[in-house]
Amino acid sequence: MRHTQTCDCENRRGFLRSFVAGSLLMPAILSELLADETPDARRSDDPLAPKPAHFPGKAKRVIFLYMSGGVSHVDSFDPKPRLFSDHGKEVKLDHPETNDRAGYEKLFLKRPQWEFAARGQSGTEVSSLFPHMATCVDDIAVIRSMHTSHSNHYNATLGMHTGSFDFARPSIGAWVSYGLGAENRNLPSFIVIAPQTPYAGSQVWASDFLPGAHQGTLVVPGPEPVANVRRRVDSLHRQEVELAALDRLNRRHLASHQDDALLPARIKSFETAFGMQVAVPEAFDLAQETDATLKQYGLERGSTQGFAWQCLVGRRLAERGVRFVELIDVGSSNNWDAHGDMQTHGPLAKNVDQPIAALLADLKLRGMLDDTLVVFTTEFGRTPFNNSADAKGREHHNWAFSSWLAGAGVKPGIVYGETDEYGIKVVRDPVHVHDFHATILHLLGFDHTRLTYRHAGRDYRLTDVRGEVVRGVLT
């Protein structure tokens, strides 16, 4: 029995390699198809089948905008007039990034590099670093009281994505896929578009102990963003013949293993792969987008680079039913980690500012902002001080930073939470990363304490053992 099963499995593996080897879109399919054949009572025959949430959610999908490296809150969304007027004043702090660090025995306040002004009808203050996003303040809820549990890039990035700051755990996108299933079985339910590898690497989009079908699919911008997804044989007829042969092998194997609930899911994964060959090229083809739309995003026709391309593709994927789309602007180097010079924020902001504003406007125009949650965040902020008042850069700052939410179920045009007069610590309505995650899940229709998965003898959840929904940002 075991020998026969191994032979059938090897035949299926051979067919699989023939169809999808090397494709960036197939890791989830590979994980599911080649998984150990151990029954799991918590897994359905089809792990990506649409599933109801705990209650009707305002959001059907998420677009997660992640700025890697640590965007300075005091230079962007958290205005501090006293930081301007008290530039050079010494402060005494037991800060994790400066405590017991040679050369940092004294700390001095450092003024912001960009000026702030009230924007929109709401009067939310945003700096000149983000002039296009500033026009969207009436549609977003700025959270100025974010804080996180670690000041290292790796740990803070892991925490923002998985709720765990030290150990690999499923990504938030994988949890959303697990909770809701797929809207479009011809596309992955969770897609990450990133030009370079971020801090924490593939753990940012990993499914970890969740079924492999829920892990994120990485897409790298470029002339062929999805490698090897096109047909590998010379005709559709030949491919259909080969797929029919593969289906017969699978059905024969299934007939002798009727008690294995995983096998129908694996057969379904082949059907999904075939559907992708049509749906994926179409989703990434911007030829039908109008010149006006391309101009709105700041994208030249034919270009496949930059955050403008990522945002426009992100809208198209959301439009086609992808549950969770994450757009990462840069990788683990040349990012927002402005130790040496805050002026490096300038070109990074220019790369993302217009496209993000265009994405919000585009979603709103199409009526999609009503059921699409847009999230803008980074892993932590930057210090409002340095070891010299004339220092050009800022250090890591996990005590306070800013993020924002927009769209489905989010109260528009508001500011939530407050930091002290210098932006050093949260003084009102603190929002930890666990609270942030709890709120995102709530908007999707989940009680974060009930969206769990049993692994290694305990029930795990995205929010670990804490987290409260931030009711103040909800409609």
C-alpha positions as CSV (number, residue, x, y, z in Angstrom):
1,M,0.0,0.0,0.0
2,R,2.6,2.5,1.0
3,H,4.8,1.7,-2.1
4,T,1.8,2.2,-4.4
5,Q,1.0,5.5,-2.8
6,T,4.6,6.7,-3.2
7,C,4.7,5.8,-6.9
8,D,1.4,7.7,-7.6
9,C,2.8,10.6,-5.7
10,E,6.0,10.6,-7.7
11,N,3.9,10.6,-11.0
12,R,1.9,13.6,-9.7
13,R,5.1,15.4,-8.7
14,G,6.5,14.9,-12.2
15,F,3.5,16.4,-13.8
16,L,3.6,19.3,-11.3
17,R,7.1,20.1,-12.1
18,S,6.3,20.1,-15.8
19,F,3.6,22.7,-15.3
20,V,4.7,25.0,-12.6
21,A,8.3,24.6,-11.8
22,G,10.0,28.0,-11.1
23,S,6.9,30.1,-11.1
24,L,6.6,32.8,-8.5
25,L,2.9,32.2,-8.3
26,M,3.0,28.6,-7.3
27,P,4.6,28.3,-3.8
28,A,1.2,28.0,-2.1
29,I,0.1,25.3,-4.6
30,L,3.3,23.4,-4.1
31,S,3.0,23.6,-0.3
32,E,-0.6,22.3,-0.5
33,L,-0.1,19.6,-3.1
34,L,3.2,18.1,-1.8
35,A,2.2,18.4,1.9
36,D,2.4,15.4,4.2
37,E,-0.7,13.3,3.9
38,T,-1.6,13.7,7.6
39,P,-5.4,14.3,8.1
40,D,-6.2,17.5,10.0
41,A,-9.8,17.8,11.2
42,R,-9.6,21.6,11.0
43,R,-9.0,21.6,7.3
44,S,-11.8,21.3,4.8
45,D,-11.6,19.5,1.5
46,D,-10.9,22.9,-0.1
47,P,-8.8,25.1,2.1
48,L,-9.5,28.1,-0.1
49,A,-13.3,27.7,-0.3
50,P,-15.0,31.0,0.7
51,K,-15.9,31.0,4.4
52,P,-18.2,33.3,6.5
53,A,-16.6,35.6,9.0
54,H,-17.8,35.7,12.6
55,F,-20.1,38.6,11.8
56,P,-20.8,40.8,8.7
57,G,-17.6,42.8,8.1
58,K,-17.4,46.1,6.4
59,A,-14.3,45.0,4.4
60,K,-14.1,42.2,1.9
61,R,-10.4,42.7,1.2
62,V,-7.2,44.6,2.3
63,I,-4.5,46.5,0.5
64,F,-1.6,46.8,3.0
65,L,0.9,49.5,2.2
66,Y,4.2,48.8,4.0
67,M,7.0,51.3,4.2
68,S,10.1,49.4,5.1
69,G,12.7,50.9,7.5
70,G,10.9,53.2,9.8
71,V,9.1,56.4,8.5
72,S,9.7,59.4,10.8
73,H,6.3,60.3,12.4
74,V,7.5,63.7,13.5
75,D,8.4,64.5,9.9
76,S,5.2,63.2,8.3
77,F,1.9,62.8,10.2
78,D,2.6,64.0,13.8
79,P,3.2,67.7,14.0
80,K,5.2,69.0,17.0
81,P,5.6,72.8,17.1
82,R,7.6,72.5,20.4
83,L,10.1,70.3,18.5
84,F,10.8,73.2,16.2
85,S,11.0,75.8,19.0
86,D,13.1,73.6,21.4
87,H,15.5,72.4,18.8
88,G,18.9,71.6,20.6
89,K,17.4,71.2,24.0
90,E,18.9,68.3,26.0
91,V,16.5,65.5,27.1
92,K,17.1,62.7,29.6
93,L,15.7,59.4,28.4
94,D,16.3,55.7,29.0
95,H,15.9,54.8,25.3
96,P,16.6,51.3,24.0
97,E,18.5,52.5,20.9
98,T,20.6,55.1,22.8
99,N,21.0,53.8,26.4
100,D,24.6,52.7,27.2
101,R,25.6,53.5,23.6
102,A,29.0,55.1,23.2
103,G,28.6,58.7,22.0
104,Y,25.0,58.9,23.1
105,E,25.6,60.0,26.7
106,K,23.6,63.2,25.9
107,L,20.5,63.5,23.8
108,F,19.3,66.7,22.1
109,L,15.9,67.5,20.4
110,K,16.1,67.7,16.7
111,R,13.6,69.8,14.6
112,P,11.6,68.2,11.8
113,Q,12.9,68.6,8.2
114,W,9.5,69.4,6.7
115,E,6.9,71.9,7.5
116,F,3.3,71.0,8.6
117,A,0.0,72.5,7.5
118,A,-3.7,71.8,8.1
119,R,-5.2,69.9,5.1
120,G,-8.7,69.2,3.8
121,Q,-12.0,70.1,5.5
122,S,-10.9,68.0,8.5
123,G,-7.9,70.1,9.1
124,T,-5.6,67.1,9.7
125,E,-2.0,68.3,9.7
126,V,0.4,66.6,7.4
127,S,3.9,67.6,6.4
128,S,5.1,68.7,3.0
129,L,6.9,65.3,2.7
130,F,3.6,63.9,1.5
131,P,1.8,66.6,-0.5
132,H,-0.4,64.1,-2.5
133,M,-1.4,62.0,0.5
134,A,-2.2,65.3,2.3
135,T,-5.0,65.8,-0.2
136,C,-6.6,62.6,1.0
137,V,-6.9,63.4,4.7
138,D,-10.7,63.6,4.6
139,D,-10.8,59.9,3.7
140,I,-8.3,58.5,6.2
141,A,-8.0,58.0,10.0
142,V,-4.5,58.9,11.1
143,I,-3.4,57.0,14.2
144,R,-0.6,59.0,15.9
145,S,-0.4,56.8,19.0
146,M,1.1,53.6,17.5
147,H,3.8,51.8,19.5
148,T,5.5,48.4,19.2
149,S,7.5,45.9,21.2
150,H,10.9,46.0,19.6
151,S,13.3,48.5,18.1
152,N,15.2,46.2,15.8
153,H,14.1,46.1,12.1
154,Y,13.8,42.3,11.9
155,N,11.8,41.9,15.1
156,A,9.6,45.0,14.5
157,T,8.9,43.9,10.9
158,L,8.0,40.4,12.1
159,G,5.8,41.8,14.7
160,M,3.9,44.1,12.3
161,H,3.3,41.2,10.0
162,T,2.8,38.2,12.3
163,G,2.0,39.6,15.8
164,S,5.1,37.7,17.0
165,F,8.3,39.7,17.6
166,D,10.7,36.7,18.1
167,F,9.4,33.6,16.4
168,A,8.1,32.8,12.9
169,R,4.3,32.8,12.9
170,P,1.7,33.1,10.1
171,S,1.5,36.5,8.3
172,I,-1.6,38.6,8.7
173,G,-2.4,38.0,5.0
174,A,-2.3,34.3,5.6
175,W,-4.7,34.7,8.6
176,V,-7.1,36.6,6.4
177,S,-6.9,34.0,3.7
178,Y,-7.4,31.3,6.2
179,G,-10.4,33.1,7.7
180,L,-12.2,34.1,4.6
181,G,-11.0,31.8,1.8
182,A,-10.6,33.0,-1.8
183,E,-13.0,35.1,-3.8
184,N,-11.4,34.2,-7.1
185,R,-10.0,30.7,-7.4
186,N,-8.0,31.7,-10.5
187,L,-5.8,34.0,-8.4
188,P,-4.0,33.5,-5.1
189,S,-5.9,34.8,-2.1
190,F,-2.8,36.6,-0.8
191,I,-0.3,38.4,-3.0
192,V,2.8,40.4,-2.0
193,I,4.4,42.8,-4.5
194,A,7.9,43.8,-3.5
195,P,10.9,44.9,-5.5
196,Q,13.4,43.5,-3.0
197,T,13.5,41.2,0.0
198,P,12.3,43.0,3.2
199,Y,13.6,42.6,6.7
200,A,12.5,39.1,8.0
201,G,12.5,37.9,4.4
202,S,9.8,35.4,3.4
203,Q,8.4,35.2,6.9
204,V,6.6,38.5,6.0
205,W,4.2,36.5,3.8
206,A,4.6,32.9,5.2
207,S,1.7,30.7,6.3
208,D,3.9,28.9,8.9
209,F,1.6,26.3,10.6
210,L,-1.5,27.4,8.7
211,P,-2.3,25.3,5.6
212,G,0.2,26.0,2.8
213,A,-2.5,27.2,0.5
214,H,-2.7,30.4,2.5
215,Q,0.9,31.6,2.2
216,G,1.5,34.7,0.2
217,T,2.6,34.7,-3.4
218,L,5.6,37.0,-4.0
219,V,5.5,39.1,-7.2
220,V,8.6,41.1,-8.1
221,P,8.0,44.2,-10.4
222,G,9.7,44.0,-13.7
223,P,9.1,43.0,-17.4
224,E,8.0,39.5,-16.3
225,P,6.6,40.0,-12.8
226,V,5.1,36.5,-12.7
227,A,7.7,34.1,-14.1
228,N,6.7,30.9,-15.9
229,V,2.9,31.3,-15.6
230,R,2.4,31.1,-19.3
231,R,1.7,27.8,-20.9
232,R,4.8,25.6,-21.1
233,V,3.5,23.5,-24.0
234,D,3.0,24.5,-27.6
235,S,-0.8,24.3,-27.7
236,L,-3.8,24.5,-25.4
237,H,-5.0,21.2,-26.7
238,R,-1.8,19.4,-25.7
239,Q,-1.9,21.0,-22.3
240,E,-5.6,19.8,-21.9
241,V,-4.6,16.3,-22.8
242,E,-1.7,16.3,-20.3
243,L,-4.0,17.8,-17.6
244,A,-6.6,15.1,-18.3
245,A,-3.9,12.4,-17.8
246,L,-2.9,14.0,-14.6
247,D,-6.5,14.2,-13.4
248,R,-6.9,10.5,-14.1
249,L,-3.8,9.7,-12.0
250,N,-5.2,11.9,-9.2
251,R,-8.6,10.4,-9.3
252,R,-7.2,6.8,-9.2
253,H,-5.1,7.8,-6.2
254,L,-8.2,9.4,-4.5
255,A,-10.3,6.2,-5.1
256,S,-7.9,4.2,-3.0
257,H,-7.6,6.8,-0.3
258,Q,-11.2,8.0,0.2
259,D,-10.5,8.8,3.9
260,D,-7.9,11.4,3.1
261,A,-9.6,14.8,3.1
262,L,-6.6,16.5,1.7
263,L,-6.5,14.8,-1.7
264,P,-9.5,16.7,-3.2
265,A,-7.8,19.9,-2.2
266,R,-4.7,18.9,-4.1
267,I,-6.7,18.0,-7.2
268,K,-8.4,21.4,-6.9
269,S,-5.0,23.1,-6.8
270,F,-4.2,21.8,-10.3
271,E,-7.4,23.4,-11.5
272,T,-6.4,26.6,-9.8
273,A,-3.0,26.6,-11.5
274,F,-4.7,26.1,-14.9
275,G,-7.0,29.0,-14.2
276,M,-4.1,31.2,-13.2
277,Q,-2.6,30.9,-16.7
278,V,-5.5,32.9,-18.0
279,A,-6.3,35.2,-15.0
280,V,-2.7,36.2,-14.0
281,P,-1.5,37.7,-17.3
282,E,-4.7,39.6,-17.6
283,A,-4.5,41.0,-14.1
284,F,-1.0,42.3,-14.6
285,D,-1.6,43.7,-18.1
286,L,-2.0,47.4,-17.9
287,A,-2.5,47.9,-21.6
288,Q,-6.3,48.6,-21.2
289,E,-5.8,51.3,-18.5
290,T,-6.4,54.8,-19.9
291,D,-3.8,57.4,-20.2
292,A,-5.7,59.4,-17.6
293,T,-5.4,56.6,-15.1
294,L,-1.7,56.1,-15.8
295,K,-1.1,59.8,-15.4
296,Q,-3.1,59.9,-12.1
297,Y,-0.7,57.2,-10.7
298,G,2.3,58.9,-12.2
299,L,3.1,55.8,-14.3
300,E,4.6,55.9,-17.8
301,R,2.9,53.5,-20.2
302,G,4.8,50.3,-20.5
303,S,6.7,50.8,-17.2
304,T,6.7,47.9,-14.8
305,Q,8.8,49.5,-12.1
306,G,8.1,51.7,-9.1
307,F,5.4,52.0,-6.5
308,A,3.0,53.5,-9.1
309,W,3.0,50.2,-10.9
310,Q,2.6,48.3,-7.7
311,C,-0.4,50.4,-6.6
312,L,-2.2,50.2,-10.0
313,V,-1.6,46.4,-10.1
314,G,-2.8,46.3,-6.5
315,R,-6.1,47.9,-7.4
316,R,-6.5,45.5,-10.3
317,L,-5.9,42.5,-8.0
318,A,-8.3,43.8,-5.4
319,E,-10.8,44.4,-8.2
320,R,-10.4,40.7,-9.2
321,G,-11.1,39.3,-5.8
322,V,-7.6,38.9,-4.2
323,R,-8.3,39.0,-0.4
324,F,-5.0,40.5,0.8
325,V,-2.6,42.5,-1.3
326,E,0.6,43.8,0.3
327,L,2.7,46.4,-1.4
328,I,6.2,46.8,0.0
329,D,8.0,49.9,-1.3
330,V,11.6,48.9,-0.9
331,G,13.7,46.1,0.7
332,S,16.1,45.7,3.7
333,S,18.5,48.4,2.4
334,N,18.2,51.9,0.9
335,N,14.9,52.3,2.8
336,W,13.4,54.7,5.4
337,D,16.1,53.8,7.9
338,A,17.5,57.4,8.0
339,H,20.3,57.1,10.5
340,G,22.7,59.1,8.4
341,D,20.5,61.8,6.8
342,M,16.8,62.5,7.0
343,Q,16.9,63.9,3.5
344,T,16.8,60.3,2.2
345,H,13.1,60.4,3.2
346,G,12.6,62.8,0.2
347,P,13.0,60.5,-2.8
348,L,11.4,57.6,-0.9
349,A,8.3,59.7,-0.3
350,K,8.2,60.8,-3.9
351,N,8.2,57.2,-5.0
352,V,5.0,56.4,-2.9
353,D,3.1,59.7,-2.4
354,Q,1.4,60.2,-5.7
355,P,0.6,56.5,-6.3
356,I,-1.0,56.1,-2.8
357,A,-3.1,59.2,-3.3
358,A,-4.1,57.9,-6.7
359,L,-5.0,54.5,-5.3
360,L,-7.3,56.0,-2.7
361,A,-9.0,58.2,-5.3
362,D,-9.3,55.4,-7.8
363,L,-10.9,53.0,-5.3
364,K,-13.3,55.7,-4.2
365,L,-14.3,56.5,-7.8
366,R,-15.0,52.9,-8.6
367,G,-17.0,52.4,-5.4
368,M,-14.4,50.0,-4.0
369,L,-13.3,52.0,-1.0
370,D,-16.6,51.1,0.6
371,D,-15.5,47.5,1.0
372,T,-11.7,47.7,0.7
373,L,-9.6,48.4,3.7
374,V,-6.4,50.4,2.9
375,V,-3.7,50.2,5.5
376,F,-0.5,52.4,5.6
377,T,2.2,51.5,8.1
378,T,5.8,51.1,8.8
379,E,7.6,49.0,11.6
380,F,8.4,51.9,13.9
381,G,9.1,55.6,14.0
382,R,12.3,57.6,14.3
383,T,13.6,59.5,17.4
384,P,12.7,63.1,17.8
385,F,16.2,63.5,19.2
386,N,19.8,62.5,18.5
387,N,23.2,62.7,20.1
388,S,23.7,66.1,18.5
389,A,21.2,68.8,17.6
390,D,23.0,69.1,14.3
391,A,22.9,65.3,13.5
392,K,21.4,64.8,10.1
393,G,19.6,61.5,10.9
394,R,17.3,59.9,13.4
395,E,17.5,56.6,15.2
396,H,14.9,53.8,15.6
397,H,11.9,54.7,17.8
398,N,9.5,52.0,18.9
399,W,7.8,54.2,21.6
400,A,5.7,56.1,19.1
401,F,4.9,56.2,15.4
402,S,2.1,56.9,13.0
403,S,0.0,54.7,10.7
404,W,-3.3,55.3,9.0
405,L,-6.4,53.4,7.8
406,A,-8.9,54.2,5.1
407,G,-12.0,52.7,3.5
408,A,-14.4,50.0,4.7
409,G,-15.8,50.8,8.1
410,V,-13.1,53.4,9.0
411,K,-14.1,56.8,10.3
412,P,-12.8,59.3,7.7
413,G,-11.0,62.6,8.3
414,I,-10.0,62.0,11.9
415,V,-6.9,61.8,14.1
416,Y,-6.7,59.2,16.8
417,G,-4.3,59.2,19.7
418,E,-1.7,61.6,20.8
419,T,2.0,61.7,21.6
420,D,3.7,64.2,24.0
421,E,4.8,67.6,23.0
422,Y,8.0,66.2,21.3
423,G,6.6,63.0,19.8
424,I,8.6,60.9,22.2
425,K,6.0,58.9,24.0
426,V,2.3,58.1,23.6
427,V,0.2,60.1,26.1
428,R,-3.4,59.3,24.9
429,D,-5.2,56.3,23.4
430,P,-2.1,54.1,22.8
431,V,-2.4,51.6,19.9
432,H,-0.1,48.6,20.1
433,V,0.5,46.4,17.0
434,H,-1.8,43.8,18.5
435,D,-4.6,46.4,18.8
436,F,-3.9,47.4,15.2
437,H,-4.3,43.8,14.0
438,A,-7.4,43.3,16.1
439,T,-9.0,46.3,14.4
440,I,-8.1,45.1,10.9
441,L,-9.6,41.7,11.7
442,H,-12.7,43.3,13.2
443,L,-13.3,45.3,10.0
444,L,-13.1,42.0,8.1
445,G,-15.8,40.5,10.4
446,F,-13.6,38.6,12.9
447,D,-13.4,38.5,16.6
448,H,-9.6,38.3,16.9
449,T,-9.8,36.1,20.0
450,R,-11.8,33.5,18.0
451,L,-9.8,33.4,14.8
452,T,-7.5,30.7,16.0
453,Y,-5.6,27.6,14.7
454,R,-4.5,24.7,16.9
455,H,-0.9,23.9,16.6
456,A,1.5,22.0,18.9
457,G,-1.1,21.6,21.6
458,R,-2.4,25.1,21.8
459,D,-4.6,27.6,20.0
460,Y,-2.7,30.4,18.2
461,R,-4.0,33.7,16.9
462,L,-2.6,36.7,15.1
463,T,-2.9,38.9,18.2
464,D,-1.1,36.4,20.5
465,V,-2.7,36.9,24.0
466,R,-3.6,40.6,23.9
467,G,-5.1,43.2,21.7
468,E,-8.2,45.5,21.7
469,V,-10.2,46.8,18.8
470,V,-9.6,50.5,18.4
471,R,-13.3,51.5,18.4
472,G,-12.4,55.2,18.0
473,V,-11.5,54.8,14.4
474,L,-14.6,52.9,13.4
475,T,-17.8,54.3,11.9
